[in-house]
Amino acid sequence: MLQSRVVPAFKRLTNQSAKRCFSAFKEVHEFDLDVEWKTHKCDAPPTTTSFTRDEGLKWLEDMMYIRRIEILSDNYYKKKMIRGFCHLYDGQEAVAVGIEAGSTKNDHMITTYRDHGWQFTRGDSVRSIMAEQFGKDTGCSRGKGGSMHLYYPEGRFYGGNGIVGAQCPIGAGIAFACKYNNKQEVVYTMYGDGAANQGQLYEVFNMCALWKLPCVFVCENNEYGMGTSTERHSHVHEFYTRGDYVPGIQVDGMNIFTVREATKFARQHCLDGKGPIIMEVKTYRYHGHSMSDPGITYRTREEVSDMRSNRDPIDRLKNMMIRESMSSEDEIKQMEKRIRKDVTQQAEQAEKDGELGLNELYQDIYSTGPPPFVRYANYDESQVQQKDGSYKQIQHM
């Protein structure tokens, strides 16, 4: 029995080694980032980097998955299968994937309501993400959160937060817990350029600097706070300097390599006990602020088209891998085809999933379980828990 189990494993290893040995693809690429880092009160990340073929394919796959999830979310929203607010992340994929590439699964993430990409990179499934948007019980928040409130504590992801800037104090609190418990972990707290003027952000800058908390504050500057350009909503546009006494770096968020290198630098800064650091990641969203925003009343179609054509993060990585003989057009096309099929199938599965029953209405009010009494605006309609766990309105008792 032992031999029969060992031999196939050996054969697989031999086959893999042979494939690598005779592969036409280059396995590692080292190159100059061609970047002049803009920093505030800190050193700069390196100007050279390298990556393996496996890493490149993984990043490409993750970005393509996020892009496809967002395209499908757009379609389902227009079919009225996704209700409420929905904020899409296409165009910004290199931020989530790049930060994931420069961090570890032990690190923590918390973000805004533009959260689909982060939920995916932290390890959740397409089905779970789509089911949550559909309001199904298989969703990551059991259908109670919707698009803006994805949540994946198993992957140390503490969700999309609906109030502008509200996630920043929570992120600081998680960073405090990391330091208090002597964990070699870092917290990435994301906020948009529109939240960069929030008072609570500067309060937590101060706390984190005082206590040297391991928090990387990531300003995802997509150039338009809702529908207002940075030139119109902020007196100082260099958001990486806005912490004053907190160090900062400005990063090209359309380039996964600069995001990864800046992330690694910022993470080490925190682990060295130097306290918080700001990463202003300059990126661009292709959709409007939310699905209710066409996105072309405050910017032109030509501007969006130019960004898609010349600075798209997926195309940038794809073209580099083909140019450097690390992949082929055919391999990438097959990957795209597989991802398209997989996302569609998982979304169709989520469509068929069930919704929570009315008995779940009171389940998440308290952590200790459902309360014995639920007060309604009309007192007679208030619910009282019965011995069997069911509820009755007072007027029917």
C-alpha positions as CSV (number, residue, x, y, z in Angstrom):
1,M,0.0,0.0,0.0
2,L,2.8,2.4,0.9
3,Q,4.5,1.8,-2.5
4,S,1.3,2.4,-4.4
5,R,0.8,5.7,-2.8
6,V,4.4,7.0,-3.1
7,V,4.9,6.1,-6.8
8,P,2.1,8.3,-8.3
9,A,3.4,11.2,-6.2
10,F,6.9,10.7,-7.5
11,K,5.5,10.5,-11.1
12,R,3.7,13.7,-10.6
13,L,6.8,15.4,-9.3
14,T,8.8,14.0,-12.2
15,N,6.3,15.2,-14.8
16,Q,6.2,18.6,-13.3
17,S,10.0,18.8,-13.2
18,A,10.1,17.7,-16.9
19,K,7.5,20.3,-17.9
20,R,9.5,23.0,-16.2
21,C,12.8,21.8,-17.7
22,F,11.5,21.9,-21.2
23,S,9.1,24.8,-20.8
24,A,9.5,27.6,-23.4
25,F,8.4,30.2,-20.8
26,K,10.8,32.2,-18.7
27,E,10.3,31.4,-15.0
28,V,11.7,34.7,-13.4
29,H,11.9,38.2,-14.6
30,E,13.9,41.0,-12.9
31,F,13.5,44.6,-14.0
32,D,13.6,48.2,-13.2
33,L,10.3,49.7,-12.0
34,D,11.1,53.0,-13.8
35,V,9.6,55.0,-10.9
36,E,10.6,58.1,-9.0
37,W,8.9,57.5,-5.6
38,K,7.2,60.4,-4.0
39,T,7.6,60.1,-0.2
40,H,6.9,62.1,2.9
41,K,9.2,61.8,6.0
42,C,10.4,58.3,5.1
43,D,12.8,56.5,2.8
44,A,11.6,55.2,-0.6
45,P,10.8,51.6,-1.6
46,P,13.3,49.9,-4.0
47,T,13.3,50.8,-7.7
48,T,13.9,47.3,-9.0
49,T,11.8,44.1,-8.5
50,S,11.3,40.6,-9.8
51,F,8.5,38.1,-10.0
52,T,8.0,34.5,-11.0
53,R,5.8,33.2,-13.8
54,D,3.6,31.5,-11.2
55,E,3.2,34.7,-9.3
56,G,2.3,36.6,-12.5
57,L,-0.3,34.1,-13.5
58,K,-1.8,34.2,-10.1
59,W,-2.1,38.0,-10.0
60,L,-3.5,38.0,-13.6
61,E,-6.1,35.4,-12.6
62,D,-7.1,37.3,-9.5
63,M,-7.5,40.6,-11.3
64,M,-9.5,38.9,-14.1
65,Y,-11.8,37.3,-11.6
66,I,-12.5,40.6,-9.9
67,R,-13.1,42.3,-13.3
68,R,-15.5,39.5,-14.3
69,I,-17.3,39.7,-10.9
70,E,-17.9,43.4,-11.4
71,I,-19.1,43.0,-15.0
72,L,-21.6,40.4,-13.9
73,S,-22.6,42.5,-10.9
74,D,-23.4,45.4,-13.3
75,N,-25.6,43.1,-15.4
76,Y,-27.4,41.7,-12.4
77,Y,-28.0,45.1,-11.0
78,K,-29.6,46.3,-14.3
79,K,-31.8,43.2,-14.2
80,K,-32.8,44.3,-10.6
81,M,-31.5,41.1,-9.1
82,I,-29.1,43.2,-7.0
83,R,-30.9,45.9,-5.0
84,G,-29.8,48.9,-3.0
85,F,-26.4,50.5,-3.5
86,C,-23.7,48.8,-5.5
87,H,-20.2,50.2,-5.9
88,L,-18.0,48.5,-8.5
89,Y,-14.2,48.1,-8.4
90,D,-13.2,47.5,-12.0
91,G,-10.2,49.6,-12.9
92,Q,-8.8,49.4,-9.3
93,E,-8.0,45.6,-9.3
94,A,-4.2,46.2,-9.0
95,V,-4.7,47.8,-5.6
96,A,-6.3,44.9,-3.9
97,V,-4.2,42.2,-5.7
98,G,-1.0,44.2,-5.3
99,I,-1.5,44.7,-1.6
100,E,-2.4,41.1,-1.2
101,A,0.9,40.2,-3.0
102,G,2.9,42.3,-0.6
103,S,1.3,41.1,2.6
104,T,0.4,37.8,4.3
105,K,-2.8,36.0,5.1
106,N,-2.1,36.8,8.8
107,D,-2.5,40.5,8.1
108,H,-5.8,42.2,8.4
109,M,-7.9,44.3,5.9
110,I,-10.8,46.6,6.3
111,T,-12.3,48.8,3.6
112,T,-15.1,50.9,2.2
113,Y,-18.3,49.9,0.6
114,R,-16.3,49.3,-2.7
115,D,-15.5,45.9,-1.3
116,H,-16.0,43.1,-3.8
117,G,-12.4,42.8,-4.9
118,W,-11.1,42.7,-1.3
119,Q,-13.5,40.0,-0.4
120,F,-12.2,37.9,-3.3
121,T,-8.5,38.4,-2.6
122,R,-9.0,37.5,1.0
123,G,-10.2,34.1,-0.1
124,D,-14.0,34.1,-0.4
125,S,-15.8,32.4,-3.3
126,V,-17.6,34.1,-6.2
127,R,-20.7,32.3,-5.2
128,S,-20.6,33.7,-1.7
129,I,-20.0,37.3,-3.0
130,M,-22.8,37.1,-5.6
131,A,-25.2,35.4,-3.2
132,E,-24.7,38.2,-0.7
133,Q,-25.5,40.7,-3.3
134,F,-28.7,38.7,-4.2
135,G,-29.7,38.6,-0.6
136,K,-29.4,34.8,-0.4
137,D,-28.7,32.8,2.8
138,T,-25.5,31.4,1.3
139,G,-24.0,34.9,1.1
140,C,-21.0,35.8,3.3
141,S,-23.3,37.9,5.5
142,R,-26.2,35.5,5.1
143,G,-27.9,37.9,2.8
144,K,-28.3,40.6,5.4
145,G,-25.4,42.9,4.3
146,G,-25.7,43.2,0.6
147,S,-23.1,44.6,-1.7
148,M,-21.8,47.2,0.7
149,H,-21.3,44.9,3.7
150,L,-19.4,41.9,2.6
151,Y,-17.5,40.3,5.5
152,Y,-15.0,37.5,5.8
153,P,-13.5,37.1,9.3
154,E,-12.0,33.7,8.3
155,G,-9.7,35.7,5.9
156,R,-9.2,38.5,8.4
157,F,-11.3,40.8,6.3
158,Y,-13.6,43.1,8.3
159,G,-15.8,44.2,5.6
160,G,-17.1,46.9,3.5
161,N,-18.3,49.8,5.7
162,G,-21.2,52.0,4.5
163,I,-20.3,55.2,6.3
164,V,-17.6,57.3,4.7
165,G,-14.4,57.0,6.7
166,A,-16.0,54.9,9.5
167,Q,-13.7,51.9,8.9
168,C,-10.6,54.0,9.8
169,P,-11.1,54.0,13.6
170,I,-12.0,50.3,13.4
171,G,-8.8,49.6,11.5
172,A,-6.9,51.5,14.2
173,G,-8.6,49.4,16.8
174,I,-7.5,46.2,15.1
175,A,-4.0,47.5,14.9
176,F,-4.1,48.3,18.6
177,A,-5.1,44.6,19.2
178,C,-2.2,43.4,17.1
179,K,0.3,45.4,19.2
180,Y,-1.4,44.6,22.5
181,N,-1.1,40.9,21.8
182,N,2.4,41.1,20.4
183,K,1.4,39.8,17.0
184,Q,3.7,40.3,14.0
185,E,0.7,41.5,12.0
186,V,-0.2,44.6,10.1
187,V,-3.6,46.2,9.4
188,Y,-4.4,47.7,6.0
189,T,-7.1,50.4,6.4
190,M,-8.5,51.5,3.1
191,Y,-10.3,54.8,2.5
192,G,-11.1,56.9,-0.6
193,D,-9.9,60.4,-1.5
194,G,-13.4,61.6,-0.6
195,A,-12.9,60.4,3.0
196,A,-9.5,62.0,3.2
197,N,-11.1,65.1,4.7
198,Q,-12.9,63.2,7.5
199,G,-12.1,64.4,11.0
200,Q,-12.1,60.8,12.4
201,L,-9.3,59.9,10.1
202,Y,-7.0,62.5,11.6
203,E,-8.0,61.5,15.1
204,V,-6.8,57.9,14.4
205,F,-3.6,59.2,12.7
206,N,-2.8,60.8,16.0
207,M,-3.6,57.7,18.1
208,C,-1.7,55.4,15.9
209,A,1.3,57.8,15.9
210,L,1.2,58.1,19.7
211,W,1.1,54.4,20.3
212,K,3.2,53.3,17.3
213,L,0.4,51.1,16.0
214,P,1.1,48.8,12.9
215,C,-1.5,50.4,10.6
216,V,-1.0,51.1,6.9
217,F,-3.6,53.7,5.9
218,V,-4.3,53.2,2.2
219,C,-5.9,56.1,0.4
220,E,-7.4,54.6,-2.8
221,N,-7.4,57.9,-4.7
222,N,-9.6,57.2,-7.8
223,E,-9.6,60.9,-8.5
224,Y,-13.3,61.5,-7.9
225,G,-14.8,61.7,-4.4
226,M,-18.3,60.5,-5.5
227,G,-18.7,62.9,-8.5
228,T,-16.3,65.6,-7.4
229,S,-12.7,65.8,-8.7
230,T,-9.8,66.0,-6.2
231,E,-9.1,69.5,-7.5
232,R,-12.5,70.6,-6.3
233,H,-12.9,68.8,-3.0
234,S,-9.4,69.0,-1.5
235,H,-7.1,72.0,-1.0
236,V,-4.0,69.7,-0.9
237,H,-4.1,66.9,-3.5
238,E,-1.0,65.0,-2.2
239,F,-2.9,62.7,0.1
240,Y,0.3,60.9,1.2
241,T,1.4,64.1,2.9
242,R,-1.9,64.8,4.7
243,G,-0.9,62.9,7.9
244,D,1.7,65.6,8.5
245,Y,3.7,63.8,11.2
246,V,2.8,60.4,9.7
247,P,5.1,59.2,6.9
248,G,3.6,58.6,3.5
249,I,4.3,57.2,-0.1
250,Q,2.5,58.0,-3.3
251,V,2.0,54.9,-5.5
252,D,0.9,54.2,-9.1
253,G,-2.2,52.1,-8.3
254,M,-2.6,51.0,-12.0
255,N,0.7,49.1,-11.7
256,I,0.6,45.9,-9.6
257,F,4.4,45.9,-9.2
258,T,4.7,49.4,-7.6
259,V,1.7,48.5,-5.4
260,R,3.4,45.3,-4.2
261,E,6.8,47.0,-3.5
262,A,5.2,49.9,-1.7
263,T,3.1,47.4,0.4
264,K,6.2,45.4,1.4
265,F,8.0,48.6,2.3
266,A,5.0,49.9,4.4
267,R,4.5,46.6,6.1
268,Q,8.1,46.4,7.2
269,H,7.9,50.0,8.4
270,C,5.1,48.9,10.8
271,L,6.8,45.7,11.9
272,D,9.9,47.7,12.8
273,G,7.8,49.5,15.4
274,K,7.8,52.9,13.6
275,G,4.1,53.3,13.8
276,P,1.6,54.1,11.0
277,I,2.3,55.0,7.4
278,I,0.1,56.3,4.6
279,M,0.0,54.8,1.1
280,E,-1.8,57.1,-1.4
281,V,-2.6,54.7,-4.3
282,K,-3.5,56.6,-7.4
283,T,-6.0,54.5,-9.3
284,Y,-9.1,54.9,-11.4
285,R,-12.6,53.5,-11.4
286,Y,-14.2,52.7,-14.7
287,H,-17.8,52.8,-13.5
288,G,-19.4,55.8,-11.7
289,H,-19.3,56.1,-7.9
290,S,-22.2,53.7,-7.7
291,M,-24.6,52.0,-10.1
292,S,-26.9,55.0,-9.8
293,D,-24.1,57.2,-11.2
294,P,-23.5,57.1,-15.0
295,G,-20.0,58.4,-14.3
296,I,-19.9,60.7,-17.3
297,T,-21.5,63.9,-16.0
298,Y,-18.3,65.1,-14.3
299,R,-15.8,63.4,-16.7
300,T,-15.8,62.6,-20.3
301,R,-16.3,59.3,-22.1
302,E,-12.9,60.0,-23.8
303,E,-11.2,60.2,-20.4
304,V,-12.5,56.8,-19.3
305,S,-11.7,55.3,-22.6
306,D,-8.2,56.6,-22.5
307,M,-7.6,55.1,-19.1
308,R,-8.9,51.7,-20.3
309,S,-6.8,51.8,-23.4
310,N,-3.5,53.0,-22.0
311,R,-3.3,52.3,-18.2
312,D,-5.4,49.2,-17.6
313,P,-3.8,47.2,-14.9
314,I,-4.7,43.8,-16.4
315,D,-3.5,44.7,-19.8
316,R,-0.3,46.0,-18.3
317,L,0.6,42.8,-16.6
318,K,-0.7,40.6,-19.5
319,N,1.4,42.5,-22.1
320,M,4.5,42.3,-19.9
321,M,4.2,38.5,-19.4
322,I,3.8,38.0,-23.2
323,R,6.6,40.4,-24.1
324,E,9.0,38.7,-21.6
325,S,8.1,35.2,-22.7
326,M,6.5,34.3,-19.4
327,S,3.2,33.4,-21.0
328,S,1.5,33.3,-24.3
329,E,-1.6,35.0,-25.8
330,D,-3.3,31.6,-26.1
331,E,-2.6,30.6,-22.5
332,I,-4.1,33.9,-21.3
333,K,-7.1,33.6,-23.6
334,Q,-7.7,30.1,-22.2
335,M,-7.5,31.6,-18.6
336,E,-10.0,34.3,-19.5
337,K,-12.4,31.8,-21.0
338,R,-12.1,29.5,-17.9
339,I,-12.7,32.5,-15.5
340,R,-15.7,33.8,-17.5
341,K,-17.3,30.3,-17.3
342,D,-16.5,29.8,-13.6
343,V,-17.9,33.2,-12.5
344,T,-21.0,32.7,-14.6
345,Q,-21.6,29.2,-13.2
346,Q,-21.1,30.3,-9.6
347,A,-23.4,33.3,-10.1
348,E,-26.1,31.0,-11.5
349,Q,-25.7,28.8,-8.5
350,A,-26.1,31.8,-6.2
351,E,-29.3,32.7,-8.1
352,K,-30.9,29.4,-7.1
353,D,-29.9,29.6,-3.4
354,G,-32.6,30.3,-0.8
355,E,-33.4,33.3,1.2
356,L,-33.5,33.6,5.0
357,G,-36.9,32.9,6.6
358,L,-38.8,35.4,8.7
359,N,-37.7,33.5,11.8
360,E,-34.2,34.9,11.2
361,L,-35.4,38.5,11.4
362,Y,-34.3,38.9,15.1
363,Q,-31.3,36.6,15.1
364,D,-28.5,39.2,14.7
365,I,-29.7,41.9,17.1
366,Y,-27.6,40.6,20.1
367,S,-24.6,38.3,20.1
368,T,-26.2,36.3,22.8
369,G,-29.1,35.3,20.6
370,P,-32.6,36.6,19.8
371,P,-34.1,39.0,22.5
372,P,-37.3,38.0,24.3
373,F,-38.9,41.3,23.3
374,V,-38.6,43.4,20.1
375,R,-40.1,46.9,20.4
376,Y,-41.9,48.2,17.3
377,A,-42.9,51.8,16.7
378,N,-46.5,50.8,17.2
379,Y,-46.3,49.1,20.6
380,D,-49.2,46.7,19.8
381,E,-47.2,45.3,16.9
382,S,-44.2,44.5,19.2
383,Q,-42.9,40.9,19.1
384,V,-42.7,38.7,22.2
385,Q,-40.8,35.5,22.1
386,Q,-42.8,32.3,22.9
387,K,-41.5,29.2,24.8
388,D,-41.0,27.4,21.5
389,G,-38.7,30.2,20.2
390,S,-41.3,31.7,17.8
391,Y,-42.6,35.3,18.1
392,K,-46.1,36.7,18.5
393,Q,-47.3,40.3,18.2
394,I,-48.7,41.7,21.5
395,Q,-52.0,42.5,19.7
396,H,-52.5,38.8,18.8
397,M,-51.7,37.4,22.3
